[in-house]
């Protein structure tokens, strides 16, 4: 039996190998951090 590791950072960022190919995501969502930061930059928030 293989254990699947999930990692959480600051209760907002999670990394799970089965969600979005293991890329960091917003916890509880399937939105990657790279797409989130790209959208906020293009909207002028950063």
Residue pairs with C-beta under 8 A, 6 or more apart in sequence:
4 16
4 17
4 18
5 17
6 14
6 15
6 16
7 14
7 15
7 16
8 14
8 27
9 15
9 24
11 27
12 26
12 27
13 24
13 25
13 26
13 27
13 33
14 24
14 25
14 26
14 27
14 28
15 22
15 23
15 24
15 25
16 22
16 25
19 25
19 30
20 30
20 32
23 32
23 33
23 34
24 32
24 33
25 31
25 32
25 33
26 33
26 36
37 46
40 46
